[in-house]
Amino acid sequence: MRKITLAIIIFIVFPFFIQSAIAQPPPPPPQDIPIDGGLLFLLVAGVVYGGRKFYKNNKTTD
């Protein structure tokens, strides 16, 4: 009877403990990247730069 109880503990109960010890936690969620403010700044800078070049090209050809 002792051998059967020991076999049950070794082959049935211990794998549950081993499986929970091997399991890894899920990866952390991806963090949001704040590109809204920087993107707006780049867009405004591009419009200003393009407008300035357009103004200078039109001014020198007249």
Stockholm file with secondary structure:
# STOCKHOLM 1.0

chainA/1-62         MRKITLAIIIFIVFPFFIQSAIAQPPPPPPQDIPIDGGLLFLLVAGVVYGGRKFYKNNKTTD
#=GR chainA/1-62 SS CHHHHHHHIIIIIHHHHHHHHHCCCCCCCCCCCCCHHHHHHHHHHHHHHHHHHHHHHHHHHC
#=GC SS_cons        CHHHHHHHIIIIIHHHHHHHHHCCCCCCCCCCCCCHHHHHHHHHHHHHHHHHHHHHHHHHHC
//
